[in-house]
Amino acid sequence: MPQMILPLIPEGVTEISEVVCVSRSGPEWVYFIGVHPVFQHAASDRNSFRMITAQLCCQGQCTQAEIVRAFGVSKKFVMRNVEKYRRGGVAAFFEPRRGRGPSIMTAEVLAKAQELLDLGHECKAVAQSLNVQFDTLRKAIAAGKLKVSCRKSQSEQGEHGEPAMPGMLASDKSTRSEWDAGAGEEMGVACTRPLERVMASLGMLPIGAVMRFEACRDVSSGGVLCGLPALGENGLFSHLQTLPALSGYYVTLHIILTLAFMALGRVRAIDRLQHEPVGEWGKLMGLDRIPEVRCLRQKLAQLCEREAIKQWAGTLSVEWMQQNPELAGMLYVDGHVRLYHGDMTKLPRRYVSRQRLCLRGTTDYWVNDRLGLPFFR
């Protein structure tokens, strides 16, 4: 009777070397030497993976190159693990990470700062008395290490003597960036109002998101707010009822404001918004963020239905002429050539002065008053 020869490598596993192999069974990784399991860890346990692979290399069961080929990791990754195992052994992979403790806001400084804040001193005065930067103290308050007392000094009260709201400190850009990134794990980047967004998706927010402005510091592109009164004076928010009513989180006013801020911020294309800090732009509108590119395109398509935009622009043009009838006696007509580089339509040739060539395209005529202010196109 012939003798049965047992295999050295079990079936359904990945070979690392001639005697070492690994198998993934659900969420667990099992390592074999021959047919005997010798180690097991969770697939997400990175420290155990580093330890066992380094141990196999140091014991001569496999080479570093075989670990690289079997798991697809880098050579430097394996070399660092082997060096760490030789210096500290197994315990070196499970030691808690050593951090550099607080160098400025130590426990003693925090205790003194909290004592002064409880007495009602201003944050700036507390920072000066402790010889720390005001931003450092403000970040400690935002992180919850310090609490601002409801007792405020007279200088922190409002113009009419009412006390300021406790804890209303202006957030800085770095803190807001952390909040926006943290919200991206749930609903999206800078979506810090999940309840309102869920209500809007269920049709329970008929007027759209409420515009609430918060105390913020160093907001990106904050200078565009200086041009908003001039746009409002020229009718940006007038006759919006002629446009189709939008439903959801973003309504007509939000879309018009977004386009106005894009024009003031020299963002010439909607696609460029994906490269802008959407959370910072949202703070300028009293929202958590501006709409994403796809959402903005959908909202604009709804606004442009039934030539509503032309009707709105025509209404504004009539209003501008009626406000300054003496300027409408002499009009300035300016032609703008839009080039066409396709081959689907045979457009006539237009002279392009900036290129000194006759190219195919269309011409838009802008009609302005004698001061250069637009009437219609």
C-alpha positions in Angstrom: 0.0 0.0 0.0 1.6 3.3 -1.1 2.4 5.8 1.7 0.3 9.1 1.7 2.4 12.3 1.6 0.9 15.3 3.4 1.3 18.7 1.7 3.5 21.3 3.5 1.2 24.2 2.4 -2.5 24.0 3.0 -4.9 24.7 0.2 -6.5 28.1 -0.4 -3.7 30.2 1.1 -1.2 32.7 -0.2 2.4 31.5 -0.1 5.0 33.9 1.4 7.9 31.5 1.4 8.4 27.7 1.1 7.1 27.1 4.6 5.1 30.3 5.5 1.7 31.2 4.1 -1.2 33.4 5.1 -4.9 33.0 4.7 -7.7 35.6 5.2 -10.8 34.1 6.8 -13.4 36.9 7.0 -12.1 39.7 9.1 -9.1 37.7 10.4 -5.7 36.9 8.9 -4.2 33.6 9.9 -0.5 32.8 9.4 0.7 29.2 8.9 4.1 27.5 9.2 3.6 24.4 7.2 0.1 23.3 8.0 0.1 24.6 11.6 -1.4 28.1 12.4 1.0 30.1 14.4 -0.6 33.6 14.6 -3.9 35.4 14.0 -5.0 39.0 14.0 -7.7 41.3 12.6 -7.3 42.6 9.1 -7.5 46.1 10.4 -4.8 45.6 13.1 -1.9 47.3 11.5 0.4 47.0 14.5 0.0 43.2 14.7 0.7 42.9 10.9 3.9 44.9 11.3 5.0 42.8 14.3 4.4 39.4 12.8 6.0 40.1 9.4 9.1 41.6 11.1 9.2 38.6 13.4 9.1 36.1 10.5 12.0 38.0 8.8 14.1 38.1 12.0 13.5 34.4 12.7 14.6 33.4 9.1 11.3 32.0 8.1 11.1 34.3 5.1 13.0 37.2 3.5 12.0 40.9 3.4 11.6 40.6 -0.4 9.1 37.8 0.0 7.0 40.0 2.4 7.1 42.8 -0.2 5.9 40.5 -3.0 3.2 38.8 -0.9 1.6 41.9 0.6 2.5 44.6 -1.9 4.0 46.9 0.7 7.1 49.0 0.2 10.6 47.8 0.9 11.3 50.7 3.3 8.1 49.8 5.3 9.4 46.3 5.9 12.9 47.5 6.7 11.6 49.9 9.4 9.5 47.2 11.0 12.5 44.8 11.1 14.7 47.4 12.6 12.0 48.3 15.2 11.6 44.6 16.1 15.4 44.1 16.6 15.6 47.1 18.9 12.5 46.8 21.0 11.0 43.4 20.3 7.2 42.7 20.2 6.4 45.4 22.8 7.9 48.1 20.6 4.9 47.8 18.2 2.3 48.4 20.9 3.8 51.2 22.9 1.5 54.3 23.2 2.7 57.1 21.0 4.7 59.7 22.8 3.5 63.2 22.3 5.0 66.5 23.2 2.8 67.8 25.9 1.4 71.4 25.9 4.3 73.8 26.0 2.3 77.0 26.6 -1.2 76.2 27.8 0.0 73.9 30.6 -2.2 72.7 33.5 -1.0 75.6 35.7 -1.6 78.2 33.0 -5.1 76.8 32.3 -6.0 76.9 35.9 -5.0 80.5 36.2 -6.7 81.4 33.0 -9.9 79.8 34.1 -9.8 81.6 37.5 -9.5 84.9 35.7 -12.3 84.1 33.3 -14.6 83.1 36.1 -14.0 86.5 37.7 -15.3 88.2 34.5 -12.1 89.5 33.0 -11.9 90.0 29.2 -10.1 87.4 27.2 -7.5 89.9 26.0 -6.8 91.0 29.5 -6.4 87.4 30.6 -4.0 86.7 27.7 -1.9 89.8 28.6 -1.7 89.0 32.3 -0.6 85.4 31.5 1.8 86.6 28.8 0.3 84.3 26.1 -1.0 85.1 22.7 -4.7 86.0 22.4 -5.2 83.4 19.6 -3.7 80.7 21.8 -6.2 81.5 24.5 -9.0 81.7 22.0 -8.2 78.3 20.6 -8.1 76.8 24.1 -11.6 78.1 24.7 -12.8 76.8 21.3 -11.3 73.3 22.1 -13.3 73.2 25.4 -10.2 73.5 27.7 -11.5 76.7 29.1 -15.0 78.0 29.7 -16.1 81.6 29.4 -18.1 82.8 32.3 -21.4 84.5 31.9 -20.1 87.4 34.0 -18.8 90.0 31.6 -17.0 93.3 32.2 -18.7 96.5 31.1 -16.5 96.8 28.0 -17.8 93.5 26.6 -21.4 94.6 26.8 -23.3 95.8 23.7 -23.9 99.4 22.6 -27.1 99.7 24.7 -25.8 98.0 27.8 -27.1 94.5 27.2 -24.6 91.8 28.1 -23.0 89.9 25.2 -23.8 86.3 24.7 -21.3 84.1 26.6 -19.0 81.9 24.6 -19.6 83.9 21.3 -15.9 84.1 20.3 -15.0 84.4 16.7 -13.7 81.2 15.1 -10.6 81.3 13.0 -10.0 79.7 9.6 -8.0 76.7 10.9 -10.7 75.8 13.4 -13.4 76.1 10.7 -11.4 73.9 8.3 -11.3 71.1 11.0 -15.1 71.4 11.5 -15.7 71.3 7.7 -13.4 68.3 7.2 -15.1 66.5 10.1 -18.5 67.0 8.6 -17.3 65.4 5.3 -17.4 62.0 6.9 -21.2 62.2 7.3 -22.9 64.3 4.7 -20.2 66.1 2.8 -17.5 68.7 3.3 -18.7 71.7 5.4 -22.2 70.3 5.7 -22.5 71.3 9.4 -26.3 71.6 9.4 -27.4 68.0 8.9 -30.8 68.5 10.5 -31.8 71.3 8.1 -30.6 69.4 5.1 -32.6 66.3 6.0 -35.7 68.5 6.6 -35.2 70.1 3.2 -34.9 66.7 1.5 -38.2 65.7 3.0 -39.9 68.9 1.9 -40.2 70.3 5.4 -38.2 73.4 4.7 -40.4 75.4 2.3 -38.4 78.7 2.5 -35.0 77.0 2.3 -32.1 77.2 4.7 -32.2 80.0 7.2 -29.3 82.5 6.7 -27.6 82.8 10.1 -24.4 84.7 10.4 -21.7 83.8 12.9 -18.7 85.5 14.4 -15.7 84.5 12.2 -12.2 85.7 11.7 -10.0 85.8 8.5 -12.8 84.5 6.2 -11.5 83.9 2.7 -12.7 86.4 0.1 -14.5 88.3 2.8 -14.0 91.5 0.8 -16.8 90.6 -1.6 -19.3 91.7 1.1 -18.2 95.3 0.4 -19.6 95.2 -3.1 -22.9 93.6 -2.1 -24.7 96.9 -1.1 -23.9 98.3 -4.6 -25.4 95.2 -6.3 -28.5 95.4 -4.1 -28.9 99.1 -5.0 -28.8 98.2 -8.7 -31.6 95.7 -8.3 -29.9 92.4 -7.7 -32.7 91.3 -5.2 -35.6 93.0 -7.0 -38.3 91.2 -9.0 -37.0 87.8 -8.0 -40.7 86.7 -8.0 -40.5 86.6 -11.8 -38.1 83.6 -11.5 -39.3 80.1 -10.9 -39.5 79.2 -7.2 -36.9 76.8 -6.1 -37.4 74.2 -3.4 -34.9 72.4 -1.1 -32.0 73.6 0.9 -30.9 76.3 -1.6 -33.6 78.7 -2.9 -33.5 81.5 -5.4 -31.9 84.0 -3.1 -29.1 81.6 -2.3 -28.4 80.9 -6.0 -28.4 84.6 -6.9 -26.0 85.4 -4.0 -23.7 82.6 -5.1 -23.5 83.9 -8.6 -22.9 87.5 -7.4 -20.1 86.4 -5.1 -18.6 84.4 -8.0 -18.6 87.5 -10.1 -17.0 89.7 -7.4 -14.5 87.0 -6.6 -13.4 86.6 -10.2 -14.6 82.9 -10.3 -15.5 82.9 -14.0 -16.8 79.3 -14.3 -19.0 77.1 -12.2 -16.5 74.2 -12.4 -13.9 76.4 -10.6 -16.0 76.3 -7.4 -14.7 72.8 -6.7 -11.3 74.4 -6.1 -12.6 77.0 -3.8 -13.1 76.7 0.0 -16.9 76.1 -0.1 -17.2 76.4 3.7 -15.7 79.8 3.7 -17.9 81.0 0.9 -20.9 79.7 2.8 -20.0 81.8 5.8 -20.4 84.9 3.6 -24.0 83.9 2.9 -24.9 82.8 6.4 -24.9 79.2 5.4 -22.7 76.2 6.2 -21.5 76.0 2.5 -22.4 77.0 -1.0 -24.0 74.5 -3.3 -21.7 72.0 -5.1 -21.2 72.2 -8.9 -23.8 69.7 -9.8 -26.5 71.1 -7.5 -25.8 74.6 -8.8 -26.2 73.5 -12.4 -29.5 71.9 -11.6 -30.8 75.0 -9.8 -29.7 77.3 -12.7 -31.5 75.0 -15.2 -34.7 75.4 -13.2 -34.2 79.2 -13.1 -33.7 79.4 -16.9 -37.0 77.6 -17.7 -39.5 79.4 -19.9 -37.0 82.2 -20.5 -37.5 83.5 -17.0 -34.0 85.0 -16.9 -34.7 87.1 -20.0 -38.0 88.4 -18.4 -36.1 89.3 -15.2 -33.4 91.1 -17.1 -35.9 92.9 -19.2 -37.8 94.1 -16.0 -34.5 95.4 -14.6 -33.7 97.2 -17.8 -37.0 99.0 -17.8 -36.5 100.0 -14.2 -33.0 101.3 -14.9 -34.3 103.4 -17.8 -37.1 104.8 -15.7 -34.8 105.7 -12.9 -32.5 107.8 -15.2 -34.5 108.8 -18.3 -32.0 111.6 -19.0 -29.3 109.1 -19.6 -31.3 107.1 -22.1 -31.2 109.8 -24.8 -27.7 108.8 -25.8 -26.9 105.1 -25.9 -23.6 103.3 -26.3 -23.7 100.0 -28.3 -20.8 97.7 -27.8 -20.3 94.5 -29.8 -18.7 91.4 -28.2 -17.6 88.6 -30.5 -17.9 85.0 -29.1 -15.7 82.7 -31.1 -17.0 79.3 -32.3 -14.4 76.5 -32.8 -16.8 73.7 -33.5 -17.9 72.2 -36.9 -21.6 71.5 -36.2 -22.8 74.9 -37.4 -21.6 77.1 -40.2 -21.5 80.5 -38.6 -20.6 83.7 -40.4 -17.1 85.2 -39.9 -16.6 88.0 -37.5 -13.7 90.4 -37.2 -11.9 89.9 -33.9 -10.0 93.1 -33.1 -7.8 91.5 -30.4 -6.5 88.9 -32.8 -6.9 91.0 -36.0 -8.5 88.0 -37.8 -11.9 87.1 -39.2 -13.1 84.0 -37.4 -16.4 82.2 -37.1 -18.6 83.2 -34.2 -21.5 85.3 -33.0 -21.8 88.9 -31.8 -23.5 90.1 -28.7 -24.5 93.7 -28.6 -24.5 95.4 -25.2 -26.6 98.6 -24.9 -25.4 101.0 -22.2 -26.2 104.6 -21.3 -23.7 107.4 -21.8 -22.1 106.6 -18.4 -21.4 103.0 -19.4 -24.1 101.5 -17.2 -25.9 98.5 -18.8 -29.5 98.7 -20.0 -29.9 95.4 -21.9 -28.0 93.0 -24.1 
